[in-house]
């Protein structure tokens, strides 16, 4: 029914609301390459934020690029 569809959509949207995009360190890419890749591919993480995330990843091994709806993070 229409009510079941709306309820299902609302539940799915709530579940998919806060997805965390995590970047892990590697030994292949330079800091500059990572900054460029992150800022070019994640509109929620422009230049200065991309640098902050890159440095966090470099120092700790992983970092949060953004927290967003699953659809945005998947793109």
ABEGO torsion letter per residue (X at the ends): XAAAAAAAAAAAAAAAABBBBBBBBBAABBAAAAAAAAAAABAABBAAAAAAAAAAAAAAGBBBABBBBAAAAAX
